[in-house]
Amino acid sequence: MDTYEDELNDIIADYERNMTIFKESYALAKLYPNDPTYTTSYIESKKNLTDLSQSLLDLNSRIQSSI
């Protein structure tokens, strides 16, 4: 079973990867608003960041419950 630290490190790594994708897809979606590929990538990366934020909140809640 992963420790809290391992889970946190995984979230951080995933966040960094997804933030890079988000920045790129955001810029491309603004440059080419009629291209569905960039718009879809932007929407998906935004959702991934939201999901990661929720994972971080869930981890925080589990840590607080165990204290």
N, C-alpha and C positions, 0 to 999 in steps of 0.2 A: 504494500500500500504506500502511496506517495505521502510524504510529509507535507505539512503546510508550506514549508519553504520550497519544496519541489513544485507544488501546485502554483505558488506565486511566481516562481521563475518561469514556468511554462506560460502563464498568462502574460508576463512581461515580454517574453520572446514573441509570442503570438501578436501582442499589441504592436510591437515594433515593426513586424512584418506587415501587418494590416495597415498601419499608419502610412507606411511607404506606398502601398498600393492605393490607399485612399487619396493621398496627396496627388499622385500621378493621375488617377482616374478623375479626380475633381477638376484638375487643370484641363485635361483633355475633354471632359464633358462640357466645360465652359467654352473651350475653343471650337468644338464641333458638336453643338447641341442637337443637331439632327441625326447624329450617328448613334444608333441604339446600342452598339457595342460599348461605347464609352459611358453612356448613361446607365446601362445595366451594371457595368463594372463599378461605377460610383455608388449605385444603390446597394449592391451586394457588399462592398467594402464598408459602407456606412452601417449596414446591419451587423456585419461581423464585429465592428468596434462596439456597437451597442451590446451585442451578446457578450463580448469580453468584459465590458463594464459590469454587466449583470453577474458574470462569473466571479469577478473580484468582490462584488458586494456579498455574494453567497459565501465565498471563502471567508470574508470578514465576519459574517454572521456565525459561521461554524466555529471560527477561532474564539469569538466572544462567548459562545455557548459552552465551550470546553474549559474556559477559565474558571 
